[in-house]
Amino acid sequence: MQRYLVGHALESSPHLFSEERGLQQLPLLHGEEVEGWDRVDAPMVYLWRLFLGIPVLSLVDPKALHTIFALISYSFVKPKNPVKFVSSITGDMGLIMGDVHKRHRRIANPLFAAKTLKKLVPVILASLDQLCALVDKQPESTSHPFHQLSNRLTLNVLGHTAMDYTFDAFNGGSCVTSAYKDMMLGVELTPWTLLTVQFPSTFGKIPTPTRRRFQTGFNIIESVVKDVLQNAAKSPDGYTLFHELLRQNEGNVLSEHELVCEVRTFLAAGHEMTASVLASLVLLLAQHPGIQQELRDEVETVAALEDYDALAKLPLLNMVLNETLRLCPAAVVAYCEATTDMTLPMTALGAIEIPAGTRIEIPIRPIHLDPSIWGDDAAAWDPHRWDTIDQVHGTGDVSSAANRIVNGRRQIGQYDFIPFLAGPRACIGRQFALMELRLFVAGLIRRA
């Protein structure tokens, strides 16, 4: 009975030795360390079972990943029930695929072009100034829960940059801030939540107090986003991502509902994910004062933080970001489902046949901790490892230890470092997230 209810979730996978699967995916922010995916002794694909007996194919084989991410990416969709659960926060964007997804990408891609993002630098720095002013008011001995502060910071930034809306998260928050908190209470990982994910049409519709608070919060945010949409339409020359979205949506290619869902997705993905990485990054810098001082010296070479082009070229700053995204990616695992019967090419097995509906797990963090990819010190946070790394694009074979070191430099394959996933369905806000993190870290390190 226990095996059916919880599957293999309480057992160790063959790739991460003795750790339970749940602990394997925890970020180092929680103090847990794991040894990484040992590709020498473990398969590059194996089958395990999720709760309620759901079979999951877990794989890291680069040929299979290339097929999933690039060659036939639209032959895979996100698992239906979990996506419905996420879509209860973001709207219906997680459910779209094929030509509809391509249409949305065509409209949204220009929002994250360099010329659009650079206009937002002063706004992001202004929100960072608010955070620093809040901390400066407190006695030096005051302990600050930075994971909460980073969450409020990114929420404020998204309000100003995406919507021209003031969340006021550092001062109690607006009605939207409270509504968002109510919604987050409804998605905390509990046994009941798992049941609502698996059975959204039954358990998911039971009007529990938490469910009612969630729905109230949803309605408040929906109403505010629609108001912001109407206001943005009245000022077509605005600077926010929402204004740019309206400019790109000439001819109303996207409906009002689709536009609202896009903004809700910005809020969810661009808020929580960036805050998580920033909190991990600050912790790791605090634990490594030598790197912190080295980074401070580098940042001081840039005359002003507003000069984002200069900031984006700082080698150590980029290595610090890469190493943190490797060790503490915002998404530690990704799932997809095959829409048809298909053949997946494999490096060692040749190919495997998988039926339609097969759920596939791509364990991002274990890949990032694999010592056969990153070396024996894969579990250590060492930004300078990127001094001797070449990121190899294409499908060249770097899957064996013999092919990893070339002229003293470690070769990292296209699917060995995937904090934002890859291919046509990779994170569209990647450059926005990186810009935020560069500005946040540089601004904080200058004040430290």
Secondary structure, 3 states (H helix, E strand, C coil): CHHHHHCCCCCECCCCCCCEHHHHCCCHHHCCCCCCCCCCCCCCEEEEECHHHCEEEEECCHHHHHHHHHHCHHHEECCHHHHHHHHHHHCCHHHCCHHHHHHHHHHHHHHHCHHHHHHHHHHHHHHHHHHHHHHHCCCCCCCCCHHHHHHHHHHHHHHHHHHCCCCCHHHCCCHHHHHHHHHHHCCCCCHHHHHHHHCCCCHHHCCCHHHHHHHHHHHHHHHHHHHHHHHHHCCCCCCCHHHHHHHHCCCCCCCHHHHHHHHHHHHHHHHHHHHHHHHHHHHHHHHCHHHHHHHHHHHCCCCCCCCHHHHHCCHHHHHHHHHHHHHCCCCCCEEEEECCCEEEEECCCEEEEECCCCEEEECHHHHHCCHHHHCCCCCCCCHHHHHHEEECCCCCCCCCHHHCEECCEEEECCCCCCCCCCHHHCCCCHHHHHHHHHHHHHHHHHHC
